[in-house]
Amino acid sequence: MQTSALRILSIITLVAAPLFAHGDHDQKPVAGPNGGRLITAVEPHAEFLVTPERKVRVTFVGDDGKPVATVGRSVKVTTGQRSAPTTLTFVESDGALLSEQTLPEGNNHPTVVVIRASADAKPVVERFNLNLADCGGCDRPEYACTCGH
Ligand SMILES: [Zn+2]
């Protein structure tokens, strides 16, 4: 009895895991220089990285892969459960923009990143699920995975 229940459970896990694993990969993220997710819809590109303190660090990156100044640029992130989203605001820190707040508890929250490359630029909006789990196929977290696993 117990054995068959376990077997069913493991079958469910095997079937369900790839569905979840592939949910983030409709658009394959590009590698950022610090191991984050590179948002290429904006010029210069912006790397979205979650720090060990669960803050978000956004580094603007030139075509040569080197960081560029944050002057005049702004980022706003909305994440968390849809019923109670958290807004992250950013301040300049060490040549990048660092969120003043930490990410809400939990994982795989729908996330909206709004970036203005300059004060009068049209905002660029990027949406993805922020999956912080480690990818099985590369060394990156799922939100920054580039292996398409
Ligand atoms: Zn991967």
Residues whose N, C-alpha, C, O or C-beta is under 5 A from the ligand:
A	BS01	ZN	C135 G137 C138 C145 T146 C147 G148 H149
